[in-house]
Amino acid sequence: MTKKYQIAVLDDYQNVALQMADWSALDGNAEITVFNHHLGAATQVVHKLQGFDIVCIMRERTRFPREVLEQLDDLQLLITSGARNAAIDLQAASDHGIMVCGTASPGHAASELTWGLILALSRKIVAEDNAMRQGLWQTTIGRDLRGQTLGIIGLGRHGANVAAFAKVFGMRVIAWSENLTRERCDELGVEWVDKQTLMTDSDIITIHLKMGTRYRGLIDRQFLSQMKSTAYLINTSRGPIINEADLISALNNGRIAGAGLDVYAQEPLAENHPLRAIPNSVLTSHVGFVTEQTYRVFYGETVDVIQAWLRDDPINILN
């Protein structure tokens, strides 16, 4: 009798995973269990995933450190959406005979959300929407983007997309990161500046860095103190790049004008987290990549990876 592999699909918050791809290709070979809610702490992850041969994860919503992987005796294949995932200990997976594979990742969705946050803050869209629903009319004054300076931290794929949009709006675009070169800036028609200039000259600062220890807590009290009091801070990259306690203090004290955040140090964000109570912010729930087009790529290629693995011809191997 052919073995039926047990497949777990994690963190399907919108309950759409099975609609975004043709999982019927696995009929007869697998039984699929979808988890719509975050499993929580490592002990719960280990408990809930006992008996699963294949686990499919969405970005970095659930961590798979060594202490989790070494307790999942049945796990043979771990698939992440995207081509990299800092939440997986790849060496530990290899040590325990677990293959880790990835998928492609469209590169535009988070860049688009960045501009949604910028516009929401600059034109007070949330406040005006709320006022309209209360029967009010024209309660705020917005800010033009034309002629303003956009400071981009990190000029990779997402940062480059954001820079291109900024030029359409008629903004001056400057950029900095530790390894950013003048040649890269010239290639994109962006002005290379040092960190100090980016902090002091930018009307809006937006973060587009890959997470690493050198950037953890980059945006701290000192950084925020150098920004214009009228400036906005945008983060659609990774939460730990910002020291949240320092940002909360800066927002509450009017040190900066506002923040647009899609990512947080701990996710999901706690229901009583102080950021939720700060009025001069626009908050979204790490939805930078949560679009139908992106999900269809993620889940569609997840099925492709499983099929290839079942044929003993694995693809997109990360470890």
RAFEN-V743612 format. One record per residue. N is the residue number from 0. PSI is psi as a letter, one per 30 degrees, with the letter a starting at -180 (999 if undefined). BURIAL is # if it has 24 or more other ideal C-beta (glycine too) atoms within 12 Angstrom, else .. Layout:
# RAFEN-V743612
n = (N;N)
psi = (PSI;PSI)
burial = (BURIAL;BURIAL)
This chain:
# RAFEN-V743612
n = (0;1;2;3;4;5;6;7;8;9;10;11;12;13;14;15;16;17;18;19;20;21;22;23;24;25;26;27;28;29;30;31;32;33;34;35;36;37;38;39;40;41;42;43;44;45;46;47;48;49;50;51;52;53;54;55;56;57;58;59;60;61;62;63;64;65;66;67;68;69;70;71;72;73;74;75;76;77;78;79;80;81;82;83;84;85;86;87;88;89;90;91;92;93;94;95;96;97;98;99;100;101;102;103;104;105;106;107;108;109;110;111;112;113;114;115;116;117;118;119;120;121;122;123;124;125;126;127;128;129;130;131;132;133;134;135;136;137;138;139;140;141;142;143;144;145;146;147;148;149;150;151;152;153;154;155;156;157;158;159;160;161;162;163;164;165;166;167;168;169;170;171;172;173;174;175;176;177;178;179;180;181;182;183;184;185;186;187;188;189;190;191;192;193;194;195;196;197;198;199;200;201;202;203;204;205;206;207;208;209;210;211;212;213;214;215;216;217;218;219;220;221;222;223;224;225;226;227;228;229;230;231;232;233;234;235;236;237;238;239;240;241;242;243;244;245;246;247;248;249;250;251;252;253;254;255;256;257;258;259;260;261;262;263;264;265;266;267;268;269;270;271;272;273;274;275;276;277;278;279;280;281;282;283;284;285;286;287;288;289;290;291;292;293;294;295;296;297;298;299;300;301;302;303;304;305;306;307;308;309;310;311;312;313;314;315;316;317;318)
psi = (k;k;k;j;k;k;k;k;j;l;h;i;e;f;h;f;e;f;f;f;l;i;f;f;f;g;k;f;f;l;k;k;k;k;j;f;k;k;f;b;l;e;e;e;e;e;e;f;g;k;f;k;e;k;k;k;l;j;b;g;e;k;k;i;l;e;f;e;e;f;f;i;f;f;k;e;k;k;k;k;k;l;f;l;j;f;f;k;j;e;e;e;e;e;f;g;g;k;k;k;l;a;l;l;j;k;g;f;e;e;e;e;e;e;f;e;e;e;e;e;e;e;g;h;e;e;e;e;e;e;e;e;f;g;g;l;k;i;f;l;k;l;k;l;e;k;f;l;k;k;k;k;j;j;h;b;e;e;e;e;e;e;e;e;e;e;e;e;f;h;l;k;k;l;l;k;l;e;g;k;l;e;e;e;e;e;e;g;h;k;k;k;l;l;e;e;e;e;e;f;f;k;f;k;k;k;k;i;l;k;k;l;e;f;f;k;g;e;j;a;e;e;e;e;f;f;l;k;f;g;l;k;k;k;j;g;d;k;e;f;f;k;j;e;e;e;e;e;e;e;e;e;g;g;e;l;f;l;k;j;k;f;l;l;e;k;k;l;k;k;e;g;k;f;e;f;g;j;e;h;l;k;k;l;i;h;g;e;g;i;l;e;e;e;e;e;e;e;e;e;f;e;e;e;e;e;e;e;e;f;f;h;i;l;l;h;k;f;999)
burial = (.;.;.;.;#;#;#;#;#;#;#;#;#;.;.;.;#;#;.;#;#;.;#;.;.;#;.;.;.;#;.;#;#;#;#;.;.;#;#;.;.;.;.;.;#;#;.;#;#;.;.;#;#;#;#;#;#;#;#;#;#;#;#;#;#;.;.;#;#;.;.;#;.;#;#;#;#;#;#;#;#;#;#;.;#;.;#;#;#;#;.;#;#;.;.;#;.;#;#;#;#;#;#;#;#;#;#;.;#;#;#;#;#;#;#;#;#;#;#;#;#;#;#;#;.;#;#;.;.;.;.;.;.;.;.;.;.;.;.;.;.;.;#;.;#;.;.;#;#;#;#;#;#;#;#;#;#;#;#;#;#;#;#;#;#;#;.;.;#;.;#;#;#;#;#;#;#;.;.;#;.;.;.;#;#;.;.;#;.;#;#;#;#;.;#;.;.;#;#;.;#;#;#;#;#;#;#;#;#;#;#;.;.;.;#;.;#;#;#;#;.;.;#;#;.;#;#;#;.;.;#;#;#;#;#;#;#;#;#;#;#;#;#;#;.;#;#;#;.;#;#;.;.;.;#;#;#;#;#;#;#;#;#;#;#;.;#;.;#;.;.;.;.;.;#;.;.;#;.;#;#;#;#;#;#;#;#;#;#;#;#;.;.;#;#;.;#;#;#;#;#;#;#;#;#;#;#;.;#;#;.;.;.;#;#;#;.;#;#)
